Amino acid sequence: MKKVTYVSLLFLCYSCFDNSNKYKVEDFNQEDLKWFKPFQKENDTVIYVSERMEYDTLIFHKPESESDSTRSFETGYSNTNYLTVPYDITLGSYHKFALSGDGKTRCTQNFANMAKSSSGYDSLEIIFIGTLFNGENLQKIKKLNDSMYLFRGTDANYTGISVDEGINDFIFNTNKGVTEYVDYRKVKWKRK
């Protein structure tokens, strides 16, 4: 009886400490990465011009990756990988991020946020000048052709998030990024 208990205890200890594949996170696949593909240059400055000859200058940054782990009886045990594409709207642009609570600094946004966890959880969020898509609303994106997608504000989870002036719709090209958008005034903007 002692021999069986000792072997069981050894097996239990080994299974508790052998986490080599237990918390492995799957790699982001090509379908996931299409939202990050156009942003491979650091500080990629893009100018958009409206029909009224107004300008927006946006600076897209290279995708940033992070990882973290959760080790808790309450929330579980897992590893999570994150991928984000931060961007800035420059001073002098028509569209602006809203002022934060201190009234001095502007809010920030990431164009794309993706997470993948060893527990099977994954998420994608796309937000452009205050128009946010995530969860089931990502299924409402209209594919125009192999590389072009239409994001309609009427299908977004939220519009006007952390911006002074927001947009409604935008077109995303998997090779170039956002190529055009329509703001709240129904004014069209095109990438220069």
N, C-alpha and C positions, 0 to 999 in steps of 0.2 A: 504494500500500500504506500509506504514512504517513497519508493522508487517512482511510482506513477505520479505522485504529488510533486516530486522534485522535477521530473521531466515536464509536467504541465506548467510548473512555475517558470522553468527555463524558456519554454515556448512562449508563454505570456510576456515575459520580459523582452525576448527577442522581437516579438511582434510590436511591442510598444515603442522600442527604440529604433527599429528598422523602418525609416520613413523615406527611403531612397526613391520609391515610386509612389508612395502613398499620397504625397502632396504635390505631384508633378502637374504643372500647368501646361495645357496644350498650346502650341505655337499659334500665333495669329496667322490665318490663312490668306490666300490671295484675295478672296472676296472681302475679308475684313480690311485688308490693307489698301484697297482701291480708294478709300477716303483719305488716305495719308500720302499716296503716291505723288501728287503734284507738289508736295511741300518738302522737297529734298535739299533745297538751297537755304542756307542760313540767311536770315534777314532779307527775304525776297520781297522787294517793294513793288506793289501793284497799284496802279492809278486807275480809277474809275471816273468816267465823265458822264454827267447827266444830259438829258435833252436840253436842259436850260443852261448848259455850260458851267455847272457846278462841279466841284472836284471832291473826291474822297481818295485819300492815300492810305493804304493798309500795308502793314509789314507782317508777313507770315514768317514764322520761325520753323526750324526743322522739328520733326516729331521728337518728343521727349518721352523716355520710358522710365518707369519706376516699378518697384516690386515691394510687397509687404506680406506679412504673415499674421494669421490670427491663431492664437492658442488659448482658448478659453472654453470652459465647460458650458457657459451660457450661450456663446455665439458659435462655438464649434472650432474645428481645426482645419485650416486651409492656407494656401499661398495664393496671391493674386498679382497679376501683371497688369500694368496700366500703360496706355499710350495716349499722348495728347499732342495737339497742334495749337500752340498759343499764337495769338495775333494781336496787333496794336492798331488803333486808328490814330493817325498823326494829328498834331495841332493844325488848325486851318482847314480840316476836312469838314464837309457839311454835316455828316453823321458823326455823333460823338457818343462814347460810353457815358452813362450817367455819373454824377458825382457821388462818391461814397458818403457815409455818415459824417465824416469829418468836414465835408463841404469843400475840400481842397483837392483830393486825389480822385482820379477817375476809376471806375470799376474796370475789371478786366474780364476777358472771355477767352475760351479756347474754341477753335473751329470744330474740332472733333475730340471726343473723349471716349476711350474704349477700355473696358476692363474684362479680364478673363481669369477665372478662379479654378483651382483644383477641385473645388466642391461642385463644379458644374455650372456655376453662375457666370453669365457673361452679359455685357451691356454695351450699347453704343448710343452716344448722344452727339447730335450735330446742331451747332448753334451759330448763326451768322447775323450779325448786327441786330441782336435781340430776338431773332426768330428761332425757336427751339423745337427740335424733333427728337423723340426717343420712344422706346417701347413699341407699342402697336402702331403708333403714328408713323414710324419709319416704313411700314408696309404701304403707306399711302403715297409714297414718293413715286412720281411717274417717270418711267424709263423712256426717254425719247429715242435713243439709239444705243449702240454698244458702249458709248462713252459719255453720254449726256443724260442728266437727271434733272427733273423739274421738282423743286420743293415749293409747294403752294402754302401760303400763310393760312388759308382756310383749313388746311389739314395739319397744321402745326399743333404741338401741345400748348405752346404759349408764343405770343408775339409781344414785342416791346419790353423785353427783359433787360434791365440795366442799360438802357440807351435813352438819349434825349429825343431822338427822332428815329423811328424804326423802319423796317422794311416789311413788305408782304411776301413776295415771291423771289426765288433766285434759281439760277441754272448753274449746275455744277458739272464740270468736265473732268473726267478721271485723269486726264493728262495735264490740264492747265489750272484746275481749281475753279473758283467762282468766276464765270465769264460775264454774267449780267444779273441785274436785279431790278425790282420795282419797289419804290418806297411807298409810305403811307399816303402820299399825295398823288399816287398813280404815275409818278415820274419815272421813266426808264433810265437805267444806268448801264453803261457798257465798259468793259475792260479796254483800256487804251493799248 
